[in-house]
């Protein structure tokens, strides 16, 4: 019963993300959120279904988290560049 509820939650969250994307989300942001959701589903399935953890799965999750952090840093940097006057760009 827990597995069915968990899978239903994944489908509902995916549909919610798709509805939000229609409004004003960028496609790249949706892709990042979907990747994080997949990694989270993998790690939450370990205690629920007692899935074995492999080195490759752990490495993939680390890459996902690092990629999301880099994406957020790049997005913040781009916002700073967009709102600064041209003379202040070199001071960042």
PyMOL Python script that loads the backbone (N, CA, C, O; Angstrom):
from pymol import cmd

cmd.read_pdbstr("""\
ATOM      1  N   UNK A   1       0.816  -1.196   0.000  1.00  0.00           N
ATOM      2  CA  UNK A   1       0.000   0.000   0.000  1.00  0.00           C
ATOM      3  C   UNK A   1       0.863   1.264   0.000  1.00  0.00           C
ATOM      4  O   UNK A   1       0.501   2.257  -0.632  1.00  0.00           O
ATOM      5  N   UNK A   2       1.994   1.237   0.699  1.00  0.00           N
ATOM      6  CA  UNK A   2       2.883   2.395   0.732  1.00  0.00           C
ATOM      7  C   UNK A   2       3.447   2.657  -0.658  1.00  0.00           C
ATOM      8  O   UNK A   2       3.561   3.811  -1.072  1.00  0.00           O
ATOM      9  N   UNK A   3       3.802   1.596  -1.383  1.00  0.00           N
ATOM     10  CA  UNK A   3       4.363   1.756  -2.719  1.00  0.00           C
ATOM     11  C   UNK A   3       3.384   2.402  -3.675  1.00  0.00           C
ATOM     12  O   UNK A   3       3.774   3.255  -4.473  1.00  0.00           O
ATOM     13  N   UNK A   4       2.113   2.013  -3.611  1.00  0.00           N
ATOM     14  CA  UNK A   4       1.098   2.589  -4.487  1.00  0.00           C
ATOM     15  C   UNK A   4       0.887   4.066  -4.154  1.00  0.00           C
ATOM     16  O   UNK A   4       0.744   4.888  -5.059  1.00  0.00           O
ATOM     17  N   UNK A   5       0.865   4.403  -2.889  1.00  0.00           N
ATOM     18  CA  UNK A   5       0.707   5.794  -2.478  1.00  0.00           C
ATOM     19  C   UNK A   5       1.896   6.629  -2.938  1.00  0.00           C
ATOM     20  O   UNK A   5       1.731   7.759  -3.398  1.00  0.00           O
ATOM     21  N   UNK A   6       3.079   6.072  -2.812  1.00  0.00           N
ATOM     22  CA  UNK A   6       4.298   6.779  -3.219  1.00  0.00           C
ATOM     23  C   UNK A   6       4.292   7.033  -4.717  1.00  0.00           C
ATOM     24  O   UNK A   6       4.611   8.137  -5.159  1.00  0.00           O
ATOM     25  N   UNK A   7       3.938   6.034  -5.493  1.00  0.00           N
ATOM     26  CA  UNK A   7       3.904   6.185  -6.950  1.00  0.00           C
ATOM     27  C   UNK A   7       2.812   7.176  -7.349  1.00  0.00           C
ATOM     28  O   UNK A   7       3.005   7.973  -8.267  1.00  0.00           O
ATOM     29  N   UNK A   8       1.678   7.131  -6.672  1.00  0.00           N
ATOM     30  CA  UNK A   8       0.613   8.102  -6.950  1.00  0.00           C
ATOM     31  C   UNK A   8       1.089   9.520  -6.661  1.00  0.00           C
ATOM     32  O   UNK A   8       0.782  10.442  -7.416  1.00  0.00           O
ATOM     33  N   UNK A   9       1.833   9.702  -5.579  1.00  0.00           N
ATOM     34  CA  UNK A   9       2.363  11.018  -5.242  1.00  0.00           C
ATOM     35  C   UNK A   9       3.301  11.519  -6.334  1.00  0.00           C
ATOM     36  O   UNK A   9       3.287  12.703  -6.668  1.00  0.00           O
ATOM     37  N   UNK A  10       4.117  10.622  -6.892  1.00  0.00           N
ATOM     38  CA  UNK A  10       5.024  11.029  -7.965  1.00  0.00           C
ATOM     39  C   UNK A  10       4.253  11.499  -9.193  1.00  0.00           C
ATOM     40  O   UNK A  10       4.611  12.504  -9.808  1.00  0.00           O
ATOM     41  N   UNK A  11       3.193  10.771  -9.549  1.00  0.00           N
ATOM     42  CA  UNK A  11       2.389  11.180 -10.704  1.00  0.00           C
ATOM     43  C   UNK A  11       1.693  12.516 -10.461  1.00  0.00           C
ATOM     44  O   UNK A  11       1.647  13.361 -11.354  1.00  0.00           O
ATOM     45  N   UNK A  12       1.160  12.709  -9.276  1.00  0.00           N
ATOM     46  CA  UNK A  12       0.477  13.965  -8.961  1.00  0.00           C
ATOM     47  C   UNK A  12       1.464  15.131  -8.984  1.00  0.00           C
ATOM     48  O   UNK A  12       1.152  16.195  -9.519  1.00  0.00           O
ATOM     49  N   UNK A  13       2.651  14.939  -8.410  1.00  0.00           N
ATOM     50  CA  UNK A  13       3.638  16.023  -8.406  1.00  0.00           C
ATOM     51  C   UNK A  13       4.107  16.342  -9.821  1.00  0.00           C
ATOM     52  O   UNK A  13       4.372  17.502 -10.137  1.00  0.00           O
ATOM     53  N   UNK A  14       4.212  15.323 -10.676  1.00  0.00           N
ATOM     54  CA  UNK A  14       4.603  15.555 -12.054  1.00  0.00           C
ATOM     55  C   UNK A  14       3.532  16.359 -12.785  1.00  0.00           C
ATOM     56  O   UNK A  14       3.853  17.282 -13.533  1.00  0.00           O
ATOM     57  N   UNK A  15       2.274  16.016 -12.575  1.00  0.00           N
ATOM     58  CA  UNK A  15       1.191  16.758 -13.218  1.00  0.00           C
ATOM     59  C   UNK A  15       1.140  18.203 -12.706  1.00  0.00           C
ATOM     60  O   UNK A  15       0.884  19.126 -13.479  1.00  0.00           O
ATOM     61  N   UNK A  16       1.382  18.399 -11.412  1.00  0.00           N
ATOM     62  CA  UNK A  16       1.400  19.744 -10.852  1.00  0.00           C
ATOM     63  C   UNK A  16       2.520  20.574 -11.477  1.00  0.00           C
ATOM     64  O   UNK A  16       2.318  21.741 -11.811  1.00  0.00           O
ATOM     65  N   UNK A  17       3.688  19.978 -11.635  1.00  0.00           N
ATOM     66  CA  UNK A  17       4.791  20.702 -12.272  1.00  0.00           C
ATOM     67  C   UNK A  17       4.458  21.062 -13.709  1.00  0.00           C
ATOM     68  O   UNK A  17       4.808  22.146 -14.175  1.00  0.00           O
ATOM     69  N   UNK A  18       3.786  20.165 -14.412  1.00  0.00           N
ATOM     70  CA  UNK A  18       3.406  20.464 -15.799  1.00  0.00           C
ATOM     71  C   UNK A  18       2.405  21.613 -15.864  1.00  0.00           C
ATOM     72  O   UNK A  18       2.491  22.457 -16.756  1.00  0.00           O
ATOM     73  N   UNK A  19       1.462  21.654 -14.934  1.00  0.00           N
ATOM     74  CA  UNK A  19       0.500  22.748 -14.911  1.00  0.00           C
ATOM     75  C   UNK A  19       1.176  24.075 -14.585  1.00  0.00           C
ATOM     76  O   UNK A  19       0.838  25.101 -15.175  1.00  0.00           O
ATOM     77  N   UNK A  20       2.114  24.068 -13.664  1.00  0.00           N
ATOM     78  CA  UNK A  20       2.833  25.284 -13.329  1.00  0.00           C
ATOM     79  C   UNK A  20       3.710  25.746 -14.487  1.00  0.00           C
ATOM     80  O   UNK A  20       3.889  26.946 -14.696  1.00  0.00           O
ATOM     81  N   UNK A  21       4.253  24.791 -15.236  1.00  0.00           N
ATOM     82  CA  UNK A  21       5.106  25.149 -16.361  1.00  0.00           C
ATOM     83  C   UNK A  21       4.296  25.864 -17.442  1.00  0.00           C
ATOM     84  O   UNK A  21       4.817  26.752 -18.117  1.00  0.00           O
ATOM     85  N   UNK A  22       3.037  25.491 -17.611  1.00  0.00           N
ATOM     86  CA  UNK A  22       2.202  26.133 -18.621  1.00  0.00           C
ATOM     87  C   UNK A  22       2.050  27.615 -18.299  1.00  0.00           C
ATOM     88  O   UNK A  22       2.004  28.452 -19.200  1.00  0.00           O
ATOM     89  N   UNK A  23       1.972  27.932 -17.013  1.00  0.00           N
ATOM     90  CA  UNK A  23       1.744  29.322 -16.620  1.00  0.00           C
ATOM     91  C   UNK A  23       2.962  30.190 -16.936  1.00  0.00           C
ATOM     92  O   UNK A  23       2.887  31.044 -17.819  1.00  0.00           O
ATOM     93  N   UNK A  24       4.080  29.995 -16.238  1.00  0.00           N
ATOM     94  CA  UNK A  24       5.219  30.893 -16.488  1.00  0.00           C
ATOM     95  C   UNK A  24       6.570  30.267 -16.145  1.00  0.00           C
ATOM     96  O   UNK A  24       7.540  31.008 -15.979  1.00  0.00           O
ATOM     97  N   UNK A  25       6.681  28.986 -16.034  1.00  0.00           N
ATOM     98  CA  UNK A  25       7.971  28.375 -15.718  1.00  0.00           C
ATOM     99  C   UNK A  25       8.749  28.158 -17.000  1.00  0.00           C
ATOM    100  O   UNK A  25       8.173  27.877 -18.051  1.00  0.00           O
ATOM    101  N   UNK A  26      10.026  28.288 -16.907  1.00  0.00           N
ATOM    102  CA  UNK A  26      10.884  28.032 -18.051  1.00  0.00           C
ATOM    103  C   UNK A  26      11.112  26.536 -18.199  1.00  0.00           C
ATOM    104  O   UNK A  26      11.041  25.786 -17.226  1.00  0.00           O
ATOM    105  N   UNK A  27      11.383  26.115 -19.411  1.00  0.00           N
ATOM    106  CA  UNK A  27      11.590  24.695 -19.679  1.00  0.00           C
ATOM    107  C   UNK A  27      12.816  24.159 -18.943  1.00  0.00           C
ATOM    108  O   UNK A  27      12.811  23.017 -18.482  1.00  0.00           O
ATOM    109  N   UNK A  28      13.851  24.963 -18.832  1.00  0.00           N
ATOM    110  CA  UNK A  28      15.064  24.529 -18.134  1.00  0.00           C
ATOM    111  C   UNK A  28      14.792  24.316 -16.656  1.00  0.00           C
ATOM    112  O   UNK A  28      15.277  23.349 -16.067  1.00  0.00           O
ATOM    113  N   UNK A  29      14.022  25.208 -16.052  1.00  0.00           N
ATOM    114  CA  UNK A  29      13.674  25.062 -14.644  1.00  0.00           C
ATOM    115  C   UNK A  29      12.853  23.805 -14.428  1.00  0.00           C
ATOM    116  O   UNK A  29      13.043  23.109 -13.430  1.00  0.00           O
ATOM    117  N   UNK A  30      11.946  23.500 -15.341  1.00  0.00           N
ATOM    118  CA  UNK A  30      11.162  22.275 -15.242  1.00  0.00           C
ATOM    119  C   UNK A  30      12.071  21.057 -15.322  1.00  0.00           C
ATOM    120  O   UNK A  30      11.878  20.088 -14.588  1.00  0.00           O
ATOM    121  N   UNK A  31      13.049  21.099 -16.199  1.00  0.00           N
ATOM    122  CA  UNK A  31      13.977  19.983 -16.341  1.00  0.00           C
ATOM    123  C   UNK A  31      14.790  19.771 -15.066  1.00  0.00           C
ATOM    124  O   UNK A  31      15.008  18.635 -14.646  1.00  0.00           O
ATOM    125  N   UNK A  32      15.238  20.864 -14.454  1.00  0.00           N
ATOM    126  CA  UNK A  32      15.990  20.763 -13.202  1.00  0.00           C
ATOM    127  C   UNK A  32      15.108  20.185 -12.096  1.00  0.00           C
ATOM    128  O   UNK A  32      15.541  19.310 -11.346  1.00  0.00           O
ATOM    129  N   UNK A  33      13.866  20.677 -11.996  1.00  0.00           N
ATOM    130  CA  UNK A  33      12.948  20.161 -10.977  1.00  0.00           C
ATOM    131  C   UNK A  33      12.638  18.689 -11.197  1.00  0.00           C
ATOM    132  O   UNK A  33      12.539  17.924 -10.237  1.00  0.00           O
ATOM    133  N   UNK A  34      12.486  18.289 -12.441  1.00  0.00           N
ATOM    134  CA  UNK A  34      12.199  16.886 -12.741  1.00  0.00           C
ATOM    135  C   UNK A  34      13.392  15.998 -12.391  1.00  0.00           C
ATOM    136  O   UNK A  34      13.210  14.889 -11.889  1.00  0.00           O
ATOM    137  N   UNK A  35      14.595  16.469 -12.646  1.00  0.00           N
ATOM    138  CA  UNK A  35      15.789  15.700 -12.305  1.00  0.00           C
ATOM    139  C   UNK A  35      15.913  15.529 -10.792  1.00  0.00           C
ATOM    140  O   UNK A  35      16.245  14.447 -10.308  1.00  0.00           O
ATOM    141  N   UNK A  36      15.644  16.600 -10.051  1.00  0.00           N
ATOM    142  CA  UNK A  36      15.688  16.519  -8.590  1.00  0.00           C
ATOM    143  C   UNK A  36      14.608  15.575  -8.086  1.00  0.00           C
ATOM    144  O   UNK A  36      14.838  14.807  -7.152  1.00  0.00           O
ATOM    145  N   UNK A  37      13.426  15.629  -8.701  1.00  0.00           N
ATOM    146  CA  UNK A  37      12.344  14.738  -8.296  1.00  0.00           C
ATOM    147  C   UNK A  37      12.729  13.271  -8.508  1.00  0.00           C
ATOM    148  O   UNK A  37      12.449  12.422  -7.662  1.00  0.00           O
ATOM    149  N   UNK A  38      13.370  12.981  -9.639  1.00  0.00           N
ATOM    150  CA  UNK A  38      13.793  11.598  -9.907  1.00  0.00           C
ATOM    151  C   UNK A  38      14.850  11.135  -8.905  1.00  0.00           C
ATOM    152  O   UNK A  38      14.800   9.999  -8.432  1.00  0.00           O
ATOM    153  N   UNK A  39      15.794  11.996  -8.585  1.00  0.00           N
ATOM    154  CA  UNK A  39      16.822  11.629  -7.602  1.00  0.00           C
ATOM    155  C   UNK A  39      16.200  11.438  -6.222  1.00  0.00           C
ATOM    156  O   UNK A  39      16.564  10.512  -5.498  1.00  0.00           O
ATOM    157  N   UNK A  40      15.264  12.310  -5.858  1.00  0.00           N
ATOM    158  CA  UNK A  40      14.582  12.180  -4.579  1.00  0.00           C
ATOM    159  C   UNK A  40      13.757  10.895  -4.521  1.00  0.00           C
ATOM    160  O   UNK A  40      13.726  10.217  -3.494  1.00  0.00           O
ATOM    161  N   UNK A  41      13.094  10.566  -5.620  1.00  0.00           N
ATOM    162  CA  UNK A  41      12.322   9.319  -5.662  1.00  0.00           C
ATOM    163  C   UNK A  41      13.227   8.107  -5.496  1.00  0.00           C
ATOM    164  O   UNK A  41      12.862   7.131  -4.841  1.00  0.00           O
ATOM    165  N   UNK A  42      14.421   8.180  -6.101  1.00  0.00           N
ATOM    166  CA  UNK A  42      15.354   7.062  -5.959  1.00  0.00           C
ATOM    167  C   UNK A  42      15.795   6.903  -4.508  1.00  0.00           C
ATOM    168  O   UNK A  42      15.831   5.786  -3.993  1.00  0.00           O
ATOM    169  N   UNK A  43      16.131   8.013  -3.841  1.00  0.00           N
ATOM    170  CA  UNK A  43      16.606   7.920  -2.463  1.00  0.00           C
ATOM    171  C   UNK A  43      15.487   7.596  -1.481  1.00  0.00           C
ATOM    172  O   UNK A  43      15.731   6.947  -0.464  1.00  0.00           O
ATOM    173  N   UNK A  44      14.265   8.038  -1.769  1.00  0.00           N
ATOM    174  CA  UNK A  44      13.150   7.682  -0.893  1.00  0.00           C
ATOM    175  C   UNK A  44      12.714   6.234  -1.072  1.00  0.00           C
ATOM    176  O   UNK A  44      12.114   5.650  -0.169  1.00  0.00           O
ATOM    177  N   UNK A  45      13.011   5.652  -2.231  1.00  0.00           N
ATOM    178  CA  UNK A  45      12.646   4.258  -2.451  1.00  0.00           C
ATOM    179  C   UNK A  45      13.554   3.288  -1.696  1.00  0.00           C
ATOM    180  O   UNK A  45      13.210   2.117  -1.534  1.00  0.00           O
ATOM    181  N   UNK A  46      14.695   3.762  -1.238  1.00  0.00           N
ATOM    182  CA  UNK A  46      15.618   2.879  -0.518  1.00  0.00           C
ATOM    183  C   UNK A  46      15.006   2.387   0.789  1.00  0.00           C
ATOM    184  O   UNK A  46      14.982   1.176   1.011  1.00  0.00           O
ATOM    185  N   UNK A  47      14.505   3.269   1.675  1.00  0.00           N
ATOM    186  CA  UNK A  47      13.906   2.735   2.898  1.00  0.00           C
ATOM    187  C   UNK A  47      12.536   2.085   2.680  1.00  0.00           C
ATOM    188  O   UNK A  47      12.150   1.188   3.429  1.00  0.00           O
ATOM    189  N   UNK A  48      11.800   2.535   1.654  1.00  0.00           N
ATOM    190  CA  UNK A  48      10.454   1.987   1.435  1.00  0.00           C
ATOM    191  C   UNK A  48      10.517   0.597   0.827  1.00  0.00           C
ATOM    192  O   UNK A  48       9.853  -0.316   1.318  1.00  0.00           O
ATOM    193  N   UNK A  49      11.301   0.412  -0.234  1.00  0.00           N
ATOM    194  CA  UNK A  49      11.348  -0.860  -0.953  1.00  0.00           C
ATOM    195  C   UNK A  49      12.609  -1.664  -0.663  1.00  0.00           C
ATOM    196  O   UNK A  49      12.766  -2.765  -1.190  1.00  0.00           O
ATOM    197  N   UNK A  50      13.501  -1.146   0.154  1.00  0.00           N
ATOM    198  CA  UNK A  50      14.770  -1.806   0.512  1.00  0.00           C
ATOM    199  C   UNK A  50      15.617  -2.083  -0.729  1.00  0.00           C
ATOM    200  O   UNK A  50      16.189  -3.163  -0.878  1.00  0.00           O
ATOM    201  N   UNK A  51      15.686  -1.088  -1.615  1.00  0.00           N
ATOM    202  CA  UNK A  51      16.513  -1.213  -2.812  1.00  0.00           C
ATOM    203  C   UNK A  51      17.989  -1.118  -2.435  1.00  0.00           C
ATOM    204  O   UNK A  51      18.353  -0.351  -1.544  1.00  0.00           O
ATOM    205  N   UNK A  52      18.827  -1.882  -3.099  1.00  0.00           N
ATOM    206  CA  UNK A  52      20.266  -1.767  -2.819  1.00  0.00           C
ATOM    207  C   UNK A  52      20.817  -0.464  -3.406  1.00  0.00           C
ATOM    208  O   UNK A  52      20.353   0.015  -4.441  1.00  0.00           O
ATOM    209  N   UNK A  53      21.810   0.091  -2.725  1.00  0.00           N
ATOM    210  CA  UNK A  53      22.452   1.329  -3.178  1.00  0.00           C
ATOM    211  C   UNK A  53      23.750   0.966  -3.873  1.00  0.00           C
ATOM    212  O   UNK A  53      24.607   0.297  -3.296  1.00  0.00           O
ATOM    213  N   UNK A  54      23.891   1.409  -5.110  1.00  0.00           N
ATOM    214  CA  UNK A  54      25.120   1.141  -5.858  1.00  0.00           C
ATOM    215  C   UNK A  54      25.991   2.389  -5.869  1.00  0.00           C
ATOM    216  O   UNK A  54      25.520   3.494  -5.597  1.00  0.00           O
ATOM    217  N   UNK A  55      27.232   2.203  -6.176  1.00  0.00           N
ATOM    218  CA  UNK A  55      28.161   3.323  -6.273  1.00  0.00           C
ATOM    219  C   UNK A  55      27.762   4.261  -7.403  1.00  0.00           C
ATOM    220  O   UNK A  55      27.875   5.480  -7.271  1.00  0.00           O
ATOM    221  N   UNK A  56      27.298   3.697  -8.510  1.00  0.00           N
ATOM    222  CA  UNK A  56      26.890   4.512  -9.647  1.00  0.00           C
ATOM    223  C   UNK A  56      25.656   5.355  -9.311  1.00  0.00           C
ATOM    224  O   UNK A  56      25.573   6.511  -9.727  1.00  0.00           O
ATOM    225  N   UNK A  57      24.702   4.799  -8.569  1.00  0.00           N
ATOM    226  CA  UNK A  57      23.525   5.558  -8.153  1.00  0.00           C
ATOM    227  C   UNK A  57      23.884   6.688  -7.212  1.00  0.00           C
ATOM    228  O   UNK A  57      23.337   7.786  -7.311  1.00  0.00           O
ATOM    229  N   UNK A  58      24.806   6.419  -6.296  1.00  0.00           N
ATOM    230  CA  UNK A  58      25.265   7.464  -5.375  1.00  0.00           C
ATOM    231  C   UNK A  58      25.981   8.575  -6.129  1.00  0.00           C
ATOM    232  O   UNK A  58      25.765   9.756  -5.857  1.00  0.00           O
ATOM    233  N   UNK A  59      26.825   8.201  -7.067  1.00  0.00           N
ATOM    234  CA  UNK A  59      27.541   9.193  -7.873  1.00  0.00           C
ATOM    235  C   UNK A  59      26.570  10.033  -8.695  1.00  0.00           C
ATOM    236  O   UNK A  59      26.747  11.245  -8.814  1.00  0.00           O
ATOM    237  N   UNK A  60      25.553   9.403  -9.261  1.00  0.00           N
ATOM    238  CA  UNK A  60      24.548  10.140 -10.026  1.00  0.00           C
ATOM    239  C   UNK A  60      23.797  11.139  -9.165  1.00  0.00           C
ATOM    240  O   UNK A  60      23.523  12.254  -9.608  1.00  0.00           O
ATOM    241  N   UNK A  61      23.464  10.757  -7.949  1.00  0.00           N
ATOM    242  CA  UNK A  61      22.759  11.672  -7.047  1.00  0.00           C
ATOM    243  C   UNK A  61      23.631  12.856  -6.650  1.00  0.00           C
ATOM    244  O   UNK A  61      23.147  13.983  -6.541  1.00  0.00           O
ATOM    245  N   UNK A  62      24.904  12.601  -6.436  1.00  0.00           N
ATOM    246  CA  UNK A  62      25.834  13.690  -6.113  1.00  0.00           C
ATOM    247  C   UNK A  62      25.937  14.658  -7.287  1.00  0.00           C
ATOM    248  O   UNK A  62      25.980  15.872  -7.090  1.00  0.00           O
ATOM    249  N   UNK A  63      25.977  14.128  -8.502  1.00  0.00           N
ATOM    250  CA  UNK A  63      26.037  14.973  -9.691  1.00  0.00           C
ATOM    251  C   UNK A  63      24.762  15.809  -9.824  1.00  0.00           C
ATOM    252  O   UNK A  63      24.824  16.979 -10.202  1.00  0.00           O
ATOM    253  N   UNK A  64      23.609  15.212  -9.515  1.00  0.00           N
ATOM    254  CA  UNK A  64      22.344  15.948  -9.582  1.00  0.00           C
ATOM    255  C   UNK A  64      22.351  17.116  -8.610  1.00  0.00           C
ATOM    256  O   UNK A  64      22.016  18.239  -8.988  1.00  0.00           O
ATOM    257  N   UNK A  65      22.727  16.866  -7.366  1.00  0.00           N
ATOM    258  CA  UNK A  65      22.735  17.928  -6.358  1.00  0.00           C
ATOM    259  C   UNK A  65      23.724  19.027  -6.739  1.00  0.00           C
ATOM    260  O   UNK A  65      23.405  20.210  -6.628  1.00  0.00           O
ATOM    261  N   UNK A  66      24.909  18.649  -7.182  1.00  0.00           N
ATOM    262  CA  UNK A  66      25.917  19.622  -7.594  1.00  0.00           C
ATOM    263  C   UNK A  66      25.433  20.429  -8.804  1.00  0.00           C
ATOM    264  O   UNK A  66      25.657  21.637  -8.879  1.00  0.00           O
ATOM    265  N   UNK A  67      24.771  19.757  -9.746  1.00  0.00           N
ATOM    266  CA  UNK A  67      24.248  20.444 -10.924  1.00  0.00           C
ATOM    267  C   UNK A  67      23.167  21.456 -10.577  1.00  0.00           C
ATOM    268  O   UNK A  67      23.117  22.540 -11.158  1.00  0.00           O
ATOM    269  N   UNK A  68      22.306  21.108  -9.638  1.00  0.00           N
ATOM    270  CA  UNK A  68      21.261  22.044  -9.206  1.00  0.00           C
ATOM    271  C   UNK A  68      21.886  23.259  -8.525  1.00  0.00           C
ATOM    272  O   UNK A  68      21.445  24.387  -8.742  1.00  0.00           O
ATOM    273  N   UNK A  69      22.899  23.036  -7.710  1.00  0.00           N
ATOM    274  CA  UNK A  69      23.577  24.165  -7.070  1.00  0.00           C
ATOM    275  C   UNK A  69      24.239  25.070  -8.102  1.00  0.00           C
ATOM    276  O   UNK A  69      24.165  26.294  -7.994  1.00  0.00           O
ATOM    277  N   UNK A  70      24.883  24.477  -9.097  1.00  0.00           N
ATOM    278  CA  UNK A  70      25.503  25.282 -10.154  1.00  0.00           C
ATOM    279  C   UNK A  70      24.457  26.039 -10.966  1.00  0.00           C
ATOM    280  O   UNK A  70      24.678  27.190 -11.342  1.00  0.00           O
ATOM    281  N   UNK A  71      23.327  25.404 -11.236  1.00  0.00           N
ATOM    282  CA  UNK A  71      22.257  26.066 -11.971  1.00  0.00           C
ATOM    283  C   UNK A  71      21.741  27.279 -11.204  1.00  0.00           C
ATOM    284  O   UNK A  71      21.521  28.338 -11.792  1.00  0.00           O
ATOM    285  N   UNK A  72      21.548  27.131  -9.898  1.00  0.00           N
ATOM    286  CA  UNK A  72      21.066  28.250  -9.086  1.00  0.00           C
ATOM    287  C   UNK A  72      22.078  29.388  -9.040  1.00  0.00           C
ATOM    288  O   UNK A  72      21.705  30.559  -9.105  1.00  0.00           O
ATOM    289  N   UNK A  73      23.360  29.044  -8.929  1.00  0.00           N
ATOM    290  CA  UNK A  73      24.405  30.077  -8.935  1.00  0.00           C
ATOM    291  C   UNK A  73      24.435  30.825 -10.270  1.00  0.00           C
ATOM    292  O   UNK A  73      24.553  32.050 -10.297  1.00  0.00           O
ATOM    293  N   UNK A  74      24.328  30.085 -11.377  1.00  0.00           N
ATOM    294  CA  UNK A  74      24.349  30.712 -12.699  1.00  0.00           C
ATOM    295  C   UNK A  74      23.128  31.589 -12.905  1.00  0.00           C
ATOM    296  O   UNK A  74      23.231  32.663 -13.499  1.00  0.00           O
ATOM    297  N   UNK A  75      21.983  31.152 -12.428  1.00  0.00           N
ATOM    298  CA  UNK A  75      20.765  31.951 -12.560  1.00  0.00           C
ATOM    299  C   UNK A  75      20.868  33.238 -11.746  1.00  0.00           C
ATOM    300  O   UNK A  75      20.465  34.300 -12.219  1.00  0.00           O
ATOM    301  N   UNK A  76      21.403  33.155 -10.529  1.00  0.00           N
ATOM    302  CA  UNK A  76      21.588  34.359  -9.712  1.00  0.00           C
ATOM    303  C   UNK A  76      22.592  35.317 -10.349  1.00  0.00           C
ATOM    304  O   UNK A  76      22.393  36.532 -10.331  1.00  0.00           O
ATOM    305  N   UNK A  77      23.663  34.773 -10.907  1.00  0.00           N
ATOM    306  CA  UNK A  77      24.678  35.591 -11.565  1.00  0.00           C
ATOM    307  C   UNK A  77      24.083  36.312 -12.775  1.00  0.00           C
ATOM    308  O   UNK A  77      24.365  37.489 -13.003  1.00  0.00           O
ATOM    309  N   UNK A  78      23.258  35.600 -13.550  1.00  0.00           N
ATOM    310  CA  UNK A  78      22.622  36.210 -14.714  1.00  0.00           C
ATOM    311  C   UNK A  78      21.660  37.322 -14.293  1.00  0.00           C
ATOM    312  O   UNK A  78      21.579  38.354 -14.959  1.00  0.00           O
ATOM    313  N   UNK A  79      20.943  37.121 -13.208  1.00  0.00           N
ATOM    314  CA  UNK A  79      20.039  38.166 -12.718  1.00  0.00           C
ATOM    315  C   UNK A  79      20.820  39.401 -12.284  1.00  0.00           C
ATOM    316  O   UNK A  79      20.387  40.526 -12.535  1.00  0.00           O
ATOM    317  N   UNK A  80      21.967  39.204 -11.636  1.00  0.00           N
ATOM    318  CA  UNK A  80      22.795  40.344 -11.241  1.00  0.00           C
ATOM    319  C   UNK A  80      23.286  41.107 -12.466  1.00  0.00           C
ATOM    320  O   UNK A  80      23.276  42.338 -12.473  1.00  0.00           O
ATOM    321  N   UNK A  81      23.713  40.393 -13.493  1.00  0.00           N
ATOM    322  CA  UNK A  81      24.189  41.050 -14.711  1.00  0.00           C
ATOM    323  C   UNK A  81      23.072  41.808 -15.405  1.00  0.00           C
ATOM    324  O   UNK A  81      23.301  42.874 -15.976  1.00  0.00           O
ATOM    325  N   UNK A  82      21.887  41.272 -15.358  1.00  0.00           N
ATOM    326  CA  UNK A  82      20.766  41.886 -16.052  1.00  0.00           C
ATOM    327  C   UNK A  82      20.334  43.199 -15.401  1.00  0.00           C
ATOM    328  O   UNK A  82      19.894  44.114 -16.096  1.00  0.00           O
ATOM    329  N   UNK A  83      20.455  43.301 -14.086  1.00  0.00           N
ATOM    330  CA  UNK A  83      19.945  44.474 -13.386  1.00  0.00           C
ATOM    331  C   UNK A  83      21.011  45.493 -13.006  1.00  0.00           C
ATOM    332  O   UNK A  83      20.674  46.526 -12.429  1.00  0.00           O
ATOM    333  N   UNK A  84      22.268  45.248 -13.300  1.00  0.00           N
ATOM    334  CA  UNK A  84      23.322  46.218 -12.992  1.00  0.00           C
ATOM    335  C   UNK A  84      23.583  47.134 -14.180  1.00  0.00           C
ATOM    336  O   UNK A  84      23.436  46.716 -15.328  1.00  0.00           O
ATOM    337  N   UNK A  85      23.963  48.360 -13.920  1.00  0.00           N
ATOM    338  CA  UNK A  85      24.386  49.236 -15.030  1.00  0.00           C
ATOM    339  C   UNK A  85      25.663  48.670 -15.675  1.00  0.00           C
ATOM    340  O   UNK A  85      26.390  47.923 -15.020  1.00  0.00           O
ATOM    341  N   UNK A  86      25.947  49.001 -16.918  1.00  0.00           N
ATOM    342  CA  UNK A  86      27.113  48.451 -17.620  1.00  0.00           C
ATOM    343  C   UNK A  86      28.448  48.707 -16.924  1.00  0.00           C
ATOM    344  O   UNK A  86      29.363  47.898 -17.081  1.00  0.00           O
ATOM    345  N   UNK A  87      28.607  49.793 -16.162  1.00  0.00           N
ATOM    346  CA  UNK A  87      29.871  50.081 -15.515  1.00  0.00           C
ATOM    347  C   UNK A  87      30.150  49.139 -14.330  1.00  0.00           C
ATOM    348  O   UNK A  87      31.309  48.938 -13.966  1.00  0.00           O
ATOM    349  N   UNK A  88      29.125  48.577 -13.742  1.00  0.00           N
ATOM    350  CA  UNK A  88      29.287  47.744 -12.551  1.00  0.00           C
ATOM    351  C   UNK A  88      29.473  46.270 -12.866  1.00  0.00           C
ATOM    352  O   UNK A  88      29.625  45.473 -11.940  1.00  0.00           O
ATOM    353  N   UNK A  89      29.469  45.878 -14.121  1.00  0.00           N
ATOM    354  CA  UNK A  89      29.538  44.458 -14.476  1.00  0.00           C
ATOM    355  C   UNK A  89      30.884  43.867 -14.065  1.00  0.00           C
ATOM    356  O   UNK A  89      30.924  42.713 -13.639  1.00  0.00           O
ATOM    357  N   UNK A  90      31.960  44.591 -14.170  1.00  0.00           N
ATOM    358  CA  UNK A  90      33.282  44.049 -13.856  1.00  0.00           C
ATOM    359  C   UNK A  90      33.516  43.874 -12.360  1.00  0.00           C
ATOM    360  O   UNK A  90      34.447  43.165 -11.979  1.00  0.00           O
ATOM    361  N   UNK A  91      32.728  44.476 -11.516  1.00  0.00           N
ATOM    362  CA  UNK A  91      32.935  44.388 -10.069  1.00  0.00           C
ATOM    363  C   UNK A  91      32.327  43.136  -9.444  1.00  0.00           C
ATOM    364  O   UNK A  91      32.496  42.919  -8.244  1.00  0.00           O
ATOM    365  N   UNK A  92      31.643  42.325 -10.195  1.00  0.00           N
ATOM    366  CA  UNK A  92      30.972  41.137  -9.636  1.00  0.00           C
ATOM    367  C   UNK A  92      31.940  40.064  -9.321  1.00  0.00           C
ATOM    368  O   UNK A  92      31.547  38.999  -8.845  1.00  0.00           O
TER     369      UNK A  92
END
""", "prot")
cmd.dss("prot")
cmd.show_as("cartoon", "prot")
cmd.util.cbc("prot")
cmd.orient("prot")
